[in-house]
Amino acid sequence: MIDTVIKGGTVVTPAGVGDWDIGLEGEKIAAVAMPGVLPAEGVRLIDATGKIVVPGGVEAHAHAAANVQEGLRELVPGTPNAGPAVHSLGAIWGGTTTVVDFTPVNNEGDLAQGVHDFMSVWQGQAYTDYATHVIYRNSNTPDSIARFGELVAAGFPSVKIFTTDIRPPGNEGRTLTPGGRLETGRLYDLMEQVSRHSGMLAVHGEDDELVMYNYLMAQQRDQWDWYNANLIHSKAVEDLAFRHVTRMAERTGAGMYFVHVTAKDGVDVIAEARSNGQPVYGEVLTLALSFDASRYREDDGMKYHTYPSLKGEEDTVSLWDAIMKSDLSFTATDSSFTTYLDKIAGRNIEDMRGGNIGIEIRMGVNYTEAVVKKGMSLERFTDITSSNAAKILGMYPQKGAIAVGSDADFAIIDPAIKKALSMSDLHVRDFSPWEGWEVEGWPTTVILRGKIMVDNGELLGDGNDGQMILRKVDQSVLQRPTV
């Protein structure tokens, strides 16, 4: 029996945009109907008149559990990176209702139980639903790689790999742990497993040898200051790695996507692979759509940084062109953030901190920049903020859709809000690269599985509301580029 009705809003559904009413039954969507059809008495009414109702956002790229479980470095003692509670709190305030984290894979024992153990830090700390990618790296054995199918069967079908260690040898802040990179032999083996077991591969793609040589040359050329990050993590680095991995994907048949695409060069590789029918997708960070490498030159310009690095203005234009069309499939944040003092403490290219604090602003800033300023359709906005990530990662239509049977997850956007963002508008930590950013439209009501979590400036949910989501990738996504 319908217990809640959302009425009066402009609703974005898989069938299009319309002035629909939405009926909820518990945690699920029970009806999408013409105005006046659903009951108005004896139900909870949520008035969305003048507002836009979209599926709750899906954040496909957040590093939260590792900040607790692996104790990643602190440049300023006592200012650790944010854990699940802070990530999910920022997400729910900003209209995102599902967050996907990362978990390393063990070499022995019950691999799936190891994932559950690692993700246990989310329990009681989740204002959103959550899921996790698994991570393979050079420290994983061939036997562990051969057992990838166990993880898929347990509901963990997406696996992330790094083609670079990001920082030079000896730096304690290298990717996760020493040996974070997955060399070609292990990667090819893993891609065969991904193809065999209908998994989805997520790739941090940078050519490691060129990255490390760029560090060497930067030392010799006295280019060690933080604002030279884009000389290390260059356009060529992205191009070479993307071409290498897409060629292996072609040979193995693995479905895959590149995380945080930053350069026109990477976009071109993805577009070429997709034109050849390969199931290759691309993620772009709201950070890279908002800023370019010229920002690094500011006195605290490292606050704009996450790896690989920002690139030039022409690359930002290319990224926007790709997300407005379909060469890139969805936006994310690479969320792994700390306080302002810790973020700006690393003042050279080896010590500067990655990760950014964009998980709260992603939905609102994307709405302003894409829909209001660039004329993106509401359907495409829904694709890039929720639906496409849900499809690629095996959560759709449970997540990412306003449809009968889907989870009752919503972000209700008020397009009448026009303001410059201030820190008083945001709810986690003490800085934001988007402070002062002019926005037009912002999520004001956020609903997770039928529960109102945020409403007009008031937090109504708590850390016990989120649940882990287990997933299975649909075959259509793995056979050809569908989104």
BANU-160385 format. One line per field, with one value per residue (C-alpha): residue number from 0; residue in three letters; x, y, z. Coordinates in nm, 2 decimals. Example, Ala and Ser with C-alpha at 12.3 -4.5 7.8 and 13.67 -1.06 7.14 Angstrom:
voke c(0, 1) $
mivex c(ALA, SER) $
X c(1.23, 1.37) $
Y c(-0.45, -0.11) $
Z c(0.78, 0.71) $
END
This chain:
voke c(0, 1, 2, 3, 4, 5, 6, 7, 8, 9, 10, 11, 12, 13, 14, 15, 16, 17, 18, 19, 20, 21, 22, 23, 24, 25, 26, 27, 28, 29, 30, 31, 32, 33, 34, 35, 36, 37, 38, 39, 40, 41, 42, 43, 44, 45, 46, 47, 48, 49, 50, 51, 52, 53, 54, 55, 56, 57, 58, 59, 60, 61, 62, 63, 64, 65, 66, 67, 68, 69, 70, 71, 72, 73, 74, 75, 76, 77, 78, 79, 80, 81, 82, 83, 84, 85, 86, 87, 88, 89, 90, 91, 92, 93, 94, 95, 96, 97, 98, 99, 100, 101, 102, 103, 104, 105, 106, 107, 108, 109, 110, 111, 112, 113, 114, 115, 116, 117, 118, 119, 120, 121, 122, 123, 124, 125, 126, 127, 128, 129, 130, 131, 132, 133, 134, 135, 136, 137, 138, 139, 140, 141, 142, 143, 144, 145, 146, 147, 148, 149, 150, 151, 152, 153, 154, 155, 156, 157, 158, 159, 160, 161, 162, 163, 164, 165, 166, 167, 168, 169, 170, 171, 172, 173, 174, 175, 176, 177, 178, 179, 180, 181, 182, 183, 184, 185, 186, 187, 188, 189, 190, 191, 192, 193, 194, 195, 196, 197, 198, 199, 200, 201, 202, 203, 204, 205, 206, 207, 208, 209, 210, 211, 212, 213, 214, 215, 216, 217, 218, 219, 220, 221, 222, 223, 224, 225, 226, 227, 228, 229, 230, 231, 232, 233, 234, 235, 236, 237, 238, 239, 240, 241, 242, 243, 244, 245, 246, 247, 248, 249, 250, 251, 252, 253, 254, 255, 256, 257, 258, 259, 260, 261, 262, 263, 264, 265, 266, 267, 268, 269, 270, 271, 272, 273, 274, 275, 276, 277, 278, 279, 280, 281, 282, 283, 284, 285, 286, 287, 288, 289, 290, 291, 292, 293, 294, 295, 296, 297, 298, 299, 300, 301, 302, 303, 304, 305, 306, 307, 308, 309, 310, 311, 312, 313, 314, 315, 316, 317, 318, 319, 320, 321, 322, 323, 324, 325, 326, 327, 328, 329, 330, 331, 332, 333, 334, 335, 336, 337, 338, 339, 340, 341, 342, 343, 344, 345, 346, 347, 348, 349, 350, 351, 352, 353, 354, 355, 356, 357, 358, 359, 360, 361, 362, 363, 364, 365, 366, 367, 368, 369, 370, 371, 372, 373, 374, 375, 376, 377, 378, 379, 380, 381, 382, 383, 384, 385, 386, 387, 388, 389, 390, 391, 392, 393, 394, 395, 396, 397, 398, 399, 400, 401, 402, 403, 404, 405, 406, 407, 408, 409, 410, 411, 412, 413, 414, 415, 416, 417, 418, 419, 420, 421, 422, 423, 424, 425, 426, 427, 428, 429, 430, 431, 432, 433, 434, 435, 436, 437, 438, 439, 440, 441, 442, 443, 444, 445, 446, 447, 448, 449, 450, 451, 452, 453, 454, 455, 456, 457, 458, 459, 460, 461, 462, 463, 464, 465, 466, 467, 468, 469, 470, 471, 472, 473, 474, 475, 476, 477, 478, 479, 480, 481, 482) $
mivex c(MET, ILE, ASP, THR, VAL, ILE, LYS, GLY, GLY, THR, VAL, VAL, THR, PRO, ALA, GLY, VAL, GLY, ASP, TRP, ASP, ILE, GLY, LEU, GLU, GLY, GLU, LYS, ILE, ALA, ALA, VAL, ALA, MET, PRO, GLY, VAL, LEU, PRO, ALA, GLU, GLY, VAL, ARG, LEU, ILE, ASP, ALA, THR, GLY, LYS, ILE, VAL, VAL, PRO, GLY, GLY, VAL, GLU, ALA, HIS, ALA, HIS, ALA, ALA, ALA, ASN, VAL, GLN, GLU, GLY, LEU, ARG, GLU, LEU, VAL, PRO, GLY, THR, PRO, ASN, ALA, GLY, PRO, ALA, VAL, HIS, SER, LEU, GLY, ALA, ILE, TRP, GLY, GLY, THR, THR, THR, VAL, VAL, ASP, PHE, THR, PRO, VAL, ASN, ASN, GLU, GLY, ASP, LEU, ALA, GLN, GLY, VAL, HIS, ASP, PHE, MET, SER, VAL, TRP, GLN, GLY, GLN, ALA, TYR, THR, ASP, TYR, ALA, THR, HIS, VAL, ILE, TYR, ARG, ASN, SER, ASN, THR, PRO, ASP, SER, ILE, ALA, ARG, PHE, GLY, GLU, LEU, VAL, ALA, ALA, GLY, PHE, PRO, SER, VAL, LYS, ILE, PHE, THR, THR, ASP, ILE, ARG, PRO, PRO, GLY, ASN, GLU, GLY, ARG, THR, LEU, THR, PRO, GLY, GLY, ARG, LEU, GLU, THR, GLY, ARG, LEU, TYR, ASP, LEU, MET, GLU, GLN, VAL, SER, ARG, HIS, SER, GLY, MET, LEU, ALA, VAL, HIS, GLY, GLU, ASP, ASP, GLU, LEU, VAL, MET, TYR, ASN, TYR, LEU, MET, ALA, GLN, GLN, ARG, ASP, GLN, TRP, ASP, TRP, TYR, ASN, ALA, ASN, LEU, ILE, HIS, SER, LYS, ALA, VAL, GLU, ASP, LEU, ALA, PHE, ARG, HIS, VAL, THR, ARG, MET, ALA, GLU, ARG, THR, GLY, ALA, GLY, MET, TYR, PHE, VAL, HIS, VAL, THR, ALA, LYS, ASP, GLY, VAL, ASP, VAL, ILE, ALA, GLU, ALA, ARG, SER, ASN, GLY, GLN, PRO, VAL, TYR, GLY, GLU, VAL, LEU, THR, LEU, ALA, LEU, SER, PHE, ASP, ALA, SER, ARG, TYR, ARG, GLU, ASP, ASP, GLY, MET, LYS, TYR, HIS, THR, TYR, PRO, SER, LEU, LYS, GLY, GLU, GLU, ASP, THR, VAL, SER, LEU, TRP, ASP, ALA, ILE, MET, LYS, SER, ASP, LEU, SER, PHE, THR, ALA, THR, ASP, SER, SER, PHE, THR, THR, TYR, LEU, ASP, LYS, ILE, ALA, GLY, ARG, ASN, ILE, GLU, ASP, MET, ARG, GLY, GLY, ASN, ILE, GLY, ILE, GLU, ILE, ARG, MET, GLY, VAL, ASN, TYR, THR, GLU, ALA, VAL, VAL, LYS, LYS, GLY, MET, SER, LEU, GLU, ARG, PHE, THR, ASP, ILE, THR, SER, SER, ASN, ALA, ALA, LYS, ILE, LEU, GLY, MET, TYR, PRO, GLN, LYS, GLY, ALA, ILE, ALA, VAL, GLY, SER, ASP, ALA, ASP, PHE, ALA, ILE, ILE, ASP, PRO, ALA, ILE, LYS, LYS, ALA, LEU, SER, MET, SER, ASP, LEU, HIS, VAL, ARG, ASP, PHE, SER, PRO, TRP, GLU, GLY, TRP, GLU, VAL, GLU, GLY, TRP, PRO, THR, THR, VAL, ILE, LEU, ARG, GLY, LYS, ILE, MET, VAL, ASP, ASN, GLY, GLU, LEU, LEU, GLY, ASP, GLY, ASN, ASP, GLY, GLN, MET, ILE, LEU, ARG, LYS, VAL, ASP, GLN, SER, VAL, LEU, GLN, ARG, PRO, THR, VAL) $
X c(0.00, 0.13, 0.24, 0.42, 0.34, 0.59, 0.37, 0.40, 0.76, 0.92, 1.03, 1.31, 1.23, 1.39, 1.10, 1.15, 1.07, 0.72, 0.50, 0.44, 0.35, 0.55, 0.41, 0.63, 0.57, 0.82, 1.17, 1.06, 0.89, 0.54, 0.40, 0.48, 0.15, -0.03, -0.11, -0.43, -0.42, -0.24, -0.41, -0.39, -0.54, -0.38, -0.03, 0.27, 0.28, 0.61, 0.54, 0.79, 0.61, 0.85, 1.13, 1.31, 1.30, 1.60, 1.73, 1.97, 2.32, 2.56, 2.92, 3.14, 3.48, 3.54, 3.83, 3.69, 3.74, 4.12, 4.16, 4.05, 4.18, 4.51, 4.58, 4.70, 4.95, 4.90, 5.11, 4.99, 4.96, 4.60, 4.43, 4.35, 4.17, 3.79, 3.64, 3.30, 3.10, 3.23, 3.22, 2.86, 2.75, 2.88, 2.73, 2.38, 2.38, 2.46, 2.20, 2.41, 2.25, 2.50, 2.88, 3.12, 3.44, 3.76, 3.88, 4.21, 4.19, 4.36, 4.59, 4.46, 4.15, 3.79, 3.84, 3.48, 3.49, 3.80, 3.61, 3.33, 3.58, 3.75, 3.41, 3.28, 3.39, 3.09, 2.85, 2.68, 2.87, 2.67, 2.43, 2.41, 2.40, 2.74, 2.92, 3.29, 3.52, 3.80, 4.16, 4.43, 4.80, 5.14, 5.14, 4.85, 4.95, 4.84, 4.62, 4.44, 4.38, 4.25, 3.99, 3.84, 3.52, 3.46, 3.43, 3.19, 2.97, 2.97, 2.84, 3.17, 3.20, 3.41, 3.78, 4.02, 4.38, 4.66, 4.91, 5.14, 5.27, 5.20, 5.49, 5.86, 6.00, 6.06, 5.77, 5.54, 5.24, 5.25, 4.93, 4.77, 5.08, 5.41, 5.34, 5.01, 5.07, 4.96, 5.22, 5.12, 5.14, 4.91, 4.69, 4.64, 4.57, 4.31, 4.15, 4.09, 3.93, 3.72, 3.60, 3.53, 3.33, 3.14, 3.32, 3.40, 3.75, 3.82, 4.16, 4.38, 4.57, 4.92, 5.23, 5.45, 5.79, 5.72, 5.58, 5.89, 6.12, 5.93, 6.00, 6.37, 6.37, 6.18, 6.46, 6.72, 6.53, 6.44, 6.07, 5.99, 5.73, 5.37, 5.25, 5.45, 5.22, 5.09, 5.44, 5.48, 5.13, 5.12, 4.90, 5.14, 5.13, 4.75, 4.76, 5.02, 4.85, 4.50, 4.62, 4.80, 4.50, 4.24, 4.45, 4.46, 4.08, 4.03, 4.23, 4.07, 3.72, 3.71, 3.46, 3.63, 3.63, 3.90, 3.86, 3.93, 4.00, 4.19, 4.31, 4.18, 4.42, 4.25, 3.91, 4.03, 4.14, 3.81, 3.61, 3.82, 3.76, 3.39, 3.36, 3.51, 3.24, 3.45, 3.27, 3.49, 3.37, 3.51, 3.46, 3.54, 3.58, 3.38, 3.71, 3.85, 3.53, 3.56, 3.93, 4.25, 4.62, 4.66, 4.50, 4.80, 4.99, 4.78, 4.96, 4.74, 4.69, 4.75, 4.40, 4.28, 4.49, 4.41, 4.59, 4.66, 4.66, 4.46, 4.56, 4.52, 4.22, 4.18, 4.15, 3.87, 3.69, 3.74, 3.61, 3.30, 3.24, 3.28, 3.04, 2.78, 2.78, 2.86, 3.24, 3.25, 2.98, 2.95, 3.10, 3.27, 3.49, 3.79, 3.68, 3.95, 3.98, 4.12, 4.15, 4.27, 4.60, 4.68, 4.58, 4.82, 5.11, 5.26, 5.44, 5.62, 5.52, 5.62, 5.45, 5.13, 4.82, 4.57, 4.20, 3.95, 3.65, 3.39, 3.15, 2.90, 2.90, 2.90, 2.52, 2.46, 2.77, 2.70, 2.34, 2.45, 2.73, 2.58, 2.20, 2.18, 2.49, 2.54, 2.18, 2.23, 1.90, 1.76, 1.78, 2.15, 2.21, 2.05, 2.27, 2.59, 2.51, 2.35, 2.21, 2.52, 2.74, 2.46, 2.44, 2.82, 2.86, 2.57, 2.32, 2.06, 1.76, 1.78, 1.98, 1.98, 1.62, 1.28, 1.08, 0.85, 1.05, 1.35, 1.48, 1.31, 1.62, 1.57, 1.75, 1.49, 1.66, 1.53, 1.62, 1.52, 1.83, 2.09, 2.39, 2.77, 2.86, 3.00, 3.14, 2.82, 2.64, 2.86, 2.88, 3.22, 3.56, 3.69, 3.75, 3.63, 3.78, 3.43, 3.39, 3.26, 3.13, 2.81, 2.54, 2.19, 1.99, 2.07, 1.94, 1.71, 1.54, 1.72, 1.55, 1.72, 1.50, 1.19, 1.34, 1.38, 1.75, 1.78, 1.50, 1.54, 1.86, 1.79, 1.96, 1.70, 1.89, 2.18, 2.47, 2.26, 2.05, 2.29, 2.32, 2.57, 2.47, 2.58, 2.59, 2.59, 2.68, 2.43, 2.57, 2.46, 2.70, 2.99, 2.92, 2.92, 2.93, 2.57, 2.59) $
Y c(0.00, 0.34, 0.53, 0.84, 1.05, 1.30, 1.54, 1.85, 1.81, 1.77, 1.41, 1.25, 0.89, 0.63, 0.70, 1.08, 1.39, 1.47, 1.63, 1.30, 1.20, 0.93, 0.68, 0.50, 0.18, 0.15, 0.16, 0.11, 0.31, 0.17, 0.40, 0.68, 0.84, 1.13, 1.41, 1.34, 0.96, 0.86, 0.89, 1.23, 1.12, 0.89, 0.92, 1.14, 1.41, 1.56, 1.88, 1.92, 2.19, 2.40, 2.16, 1.88, 1.53, 1.31, 0.98, 1.00, 1.05, 0.76, 0.84, 0.58, 0.69, 0.75, 0.64, 0.62, 0.28, 0.28, 0.60, 0.41, 0.06, 0.14, 0.47, 0.67, 0.93, 1.26, 1.55, 1.75, 1.52, 1.48, 1.56, 1.22, 1.18, 1.15, 0.81, 0.67, 0.89, 1.21, 1.09, 0.97, 1.28, 1.51, 1.29, 1.29, 1.67, 1.71, 1.47, 1.16, 0.85, 0.57, 0.58, 0.33, 0.27, 0.06, -0.26, -0.44, -0.81, -1.06, -1.34, -1.62, -1.72, -1.63, -1.34, -1.22, -1.22, -1.02, -0.75, -0.76, -0.72, -0.42, -0.25, -0.32, 0.04, 0.17, 0.00, 0.26, 0.53, 0.54, 0.82, 0.67, 0.32, 0.20, -0.06, -0.13, -0.20, -0.45, -0.36, -0.59, -0.48, -0.63, -0.78, -1.01, -1.36, -1.54, -1.77, -1.46, -1.33, -1.67, -1.65, -1.33, -1.52, -1.57, -1.20, -1.16, -1.43, -1.26, -0.93, -0.75, -0.75, -0.43, -0.43, -0.13, -0.14, 0.12, 0.12, 0.34, 0.37, 0.75, 0.86, 0.77, 0.47, 0.54, 0.78, 0.65, 0.81, 0.59, 0.43, 0.26, 0.05, -0.03, -0.24, -0.06, -0.08, -0.39, -0.48, -0.60, -0.98, -0.97, -0.72, -0.93, -1.24, -1.03, -0.90, -1.26, -1.33, -1.02, -1.12, -1.48, -1.39, -1.08, -0.83, -0.46, -0.33, 0.03, 0.16, 0.44, 0.47, 0.64, 0.50, 0.42, 0.44, 0.78, 0.91, 0.80, 0.95, 1.27, 1.29, 1.24, 1.51, 1.75, 1.71, 1.79, 2.09, 2.24, 2.18, 2.02, 2.28, 2.15, 2.36, 2.14, 1.83, 1.84, 1.80, 1.47, 1.33, 1.46, 1.42, 1.17, 0.96, 0.93, 0.86, 0.58, 0.40, 0.43, 0.28, 0.00, -0.10, -0.07, -0.30, -0.56, -0.52, -0.58, -0.90, -1.03, -0.91, -0.73, -0.46, -0.16, 0.21, 0.47, 0.66, 1.03, 1.10, 1.44, 1.50, 1.53, 1.25, 1.01, 1.11, 1.04, 0.69, 0.61, 0.75, 0.54, 0.22, 0.29, 0.35, 0.00, -0.15, -0.21, -0.18, 0.10, 0.38, 0.69, 0.88, 1.24, 1.43, 1.74, 1.88, 1.85, 2.00, 2.30, 2.39, 2.35, 2.34, 2.71, 2.70, 2.53, 2.86, 3.01, 3.03, 2.74, 2.59, 2.23, 2.24, 2.19, 1.87, 1.51, 1.25, 1.22, 1.60, 1.88, 1.96, 2.26, 2.47, 2.30, 1.97, 2.10, 2.20, 1.85, 1.69, 1.90, 1.82, 1.45, 1.44, 1.65, 1.38, 1.03, 0.97, 1.00, 0.83, 0.98, 1.22, 1.13, 1.29, 1.07, 1.17, 1.14, 1.45, 1.61, 1.95, 2.26, 2.27, 1.91, 1.96, 2.25, 2.10, 1.92, 2.19, 1.98, 1.73, 1.43, 1.53, 1.71, 1.53, 1.37, 1.33, 1.62, 1.74, 1.75, 1.48, 1.73, 1.97, 1.72, 1.72, 2.09, 2.21, 1.97, 2.10, 2.46, 2.40, 2.14, 2.20, 2.58, 2.70, 2.45, 2.33, 1.97, 1.78, 1.66, 1.31, 1.34, 1.51, 1.20, 0.98, 1.14, 1.18, 0.85, 0.62, 0.55, 0.47, 0.24, 0.06, 0.02, -0.11, -0.34, -0.15, -0.05, -0.02, -0.07, 0.25, 0.53, 0.51, 0.65, 0.35, 0.10, -0.14, 0.08, 0.20, 0.52, 0.73, 1.09, 1.43, 1.71, 2.01, 2.36, 2.55, 2.88, 2.88, 3.13, 3.21, 3.20, 2.90, 2.97, 2.74, 2.79, 2.61, 2.30, 2.05, 1.87, 2.00, 2.35, 2.43, 2.38, 2.46, 2.56, 2.83, 3.14, 2.93, 3.07, 2.81, 2.81, 2.51, 2.29, 1.97, 2.07, 1.74, 1.41, 1.07, 0.73, 0.42, 0.62, 0.80, 1.17, 1.22, 1.60, 1.85, 2.23, 2.26, 1.99, 1.66, 1.40, 1.07, 0.92, 0.68, 0.37, 0.43, 0.32, -0.04, -0.23, -0.30, -0.62, -0.60, -0.79, -0.63, -0.67, -0.85, -0.57, -0.33, -0.57, -0.66, -0.31, 0.06, 0.11, 0.43) $
Z c(0.00, -0.09, 0.21, 0.06, -0.24, -0.40, -0.59, -0.81, -0.93, -1.27, -1.26, -1.46, -1.54, -1.78, -2.01, -2.01, -1.82, -1.70, -1.44, -1.25, -0.90, -0.74, -0.50, -0.24, -0.05, 0.22, 0.07, -0.29, -0.57, -0.62, -0.88, -1.12, -1.23, -1.37, -1.12, -0.91, -0.96, -0.64, -0.30, -0.13, 0.21, 0.46, 0.31, 0.37, 0.11, -0.01, -0.21, -0.49, -0.68, -0.88, -0.82, -1.02, -0.89, -1.00, -0.88, -0.58, -0.71, -0.74, -0.64, -0.81, -0.67, -0.31, -0.08, 0.27, 0.44, 0.36, 0.55, 0.86, 0.78, 0.63, 0.82, 0.51, 0.57, 0.76, 0.66, 0.96, 1.27, 1.39, 1.07, 0.91, 0.58, 0.61, 0.68, 0.59, 0.82, 0.68, 0.32, 0.34, 0.54, 0.27, 0.00, 0.15, 0.20, -0.17, -0.31, -0.35, -0.20, -0.30, -0.25, -0.40, -0.20, -0.26, -0.09, -0.14, -0.22, 0.01, -0.11, 0.11, 0.30, 0.21, -0.03, -0.01, 0.37, 0.35, 0.16, 0.41, 0.70, 0.53, 0.47, 0.82, 0.91, 0.72, 0.96, 1.18, 0.98, 0.66, 0.58, 0.23, 0.09, -0.01, -0.22, -0.30, -0.59, -0.51, -0.59, -0.72, -0.71, -0.77, -0.42, -0.52, -0.62, -0.94, -0.73, -0.59, -0.94, -1.05, -0.77, -0.89, -0.98, -0.61, -0.56, -0.86, -0.72, -0.38, -0.53, -0.59, -0.97, -1.03, -0.98, -0.99, -1.09, -1.11, -1.40, -1.20, -0.84, -0.89, -0.67, -0.68, -0.49, -0.12, -0.08, 0.20, 0.03, -0.28, -0.40, -0.10, -0.02, -0.20, -0.50, -0.57, -0.95, -1.14, -1.40, -1.74, -1.68, -1.38, -1.55, -1.86, -1.64, -1.44, -1.75, -1.88, -1.54, -1.57, -1.91, -1.81, -1.50, -1.63, -1.42, -1.48, -1.48, -1.35, -1.45, -1.32, -1.64, -1.64, -1.80, -1.50, -1.67, -1.81, -1.48, -1.30, -1.57, -1.55, -1.18, -1.25, -1.51, -1.28, -1.02, -1.27, -1.41, -1.07, -1.13, -0.79, -0.68, -0.65, -0.95, -1.19, -1.12, -1.47, -1.61, -1.43, -1.48, -1.83, -2.13, -2.29, -1.97, -2.01, -2.38, -2.37, -2.08, -2.22, -2.55, -2.38, -2.17, -2.44, -2.66, -2.39, -2.33, -2.70, -2.69, -2.37, -2.42, -2.08, -2.01, -1.86, -1.78, -1.71, -1.39, -1.37, -1.74, -1.75, -2.10, -2.46, -2.54, -2.31, -2.44, -2.79, -2.70, -2.53, -2.83, -3.07, -2.87, -2.84, -3.22, -3.27, -3.05, -2.74, -2.40, -2.29, -2.07, -1.91, -1.58, -1.53, -1.20, -1.13, -1.03, -1.38, -1.53, -1.29, -1.29, -1.50, -1.42, -1.42, -1.07, -0.93, -0.95, -0.67, -0.33, -0.20, -0.55, -0.42, -0.29, -0.65, -0.69, -0.71, -0.91, -1.20, -1.22, -1.38, -1.74, -1.97, -2.05, -2.39, -2.20, -1.98, -2.30, -2.44, -2.12, -2.12, -2.49, -2.41, -2.11, -2.30, -2.56, -2.47, -2.50, -2.12, -1.92, -1.58, -1.32, -0.99, -0.73, -0.63, -0.28, -0.01, 0.18, 0.50, 0.65, 0.47, 0.66, 0.58, 0.21, 0.16, 0.37, 0.07, -0.13, -0.39, -0.66, -0.45, -0.12, -0.24, -0.14, -0.38, -0.32, -0.32, -0.12, -0.40, -0.29, -0.15, -0.44, -0.73, -0.80, -0.75, -0.94, -1.23, -1.25, -1.27, -1.51, -1.73, -1.73, -1.66, -1.84, -2.12, -2.19, -2.10, -2.09, -1.76, -1.89, -1.97, -1.63, -1.46, -1.67, -1.57, -1.20, -1.13, -1.40, -1.60, -1.31, -1.17, -1.51, -1.55, -1.19, -1.18, -0.96, -1.21, -1.19, -0.81, -0.81, -1.06, -1.18, -1.09, -1.18, -1.02, -0.81, -0.78, -0.45, -0.34, -0.36, -0.47, -0.49, -0.52, -0.67, -0.62, -0.94, -0.78, -0.55, -0.68, -0.47, -0.43, -0.23, 0.12, 0.38, 0.58, 0.29, 0.32, 0.60, 0.61, 0.68, 0.67, 0.30, -0.05, -0.38, -0.48, -0.21, -0.39, -0.69, -0.83, -0.84, -0.98, -0.85, -0.55, -0.38, -0.09, -0.01, -0.02, 0.03, 0.09, 0.04, 0.13, 0.43, 0.42, 0.51, 0.44, 0.41, 0.38, 0.57, 0.83, 0.86, 0.95, 0.89, 1.08, 1.02, 1.07, 0.76, 0.49, 0.37, 0.17, -0.19, -0.37, -0.74, -1.07, -1.40, -1.68, -1.99, -2.22, -2.06, -2.12, -2.48, -2.64, -2.53, -2.42, -2.21) $
END
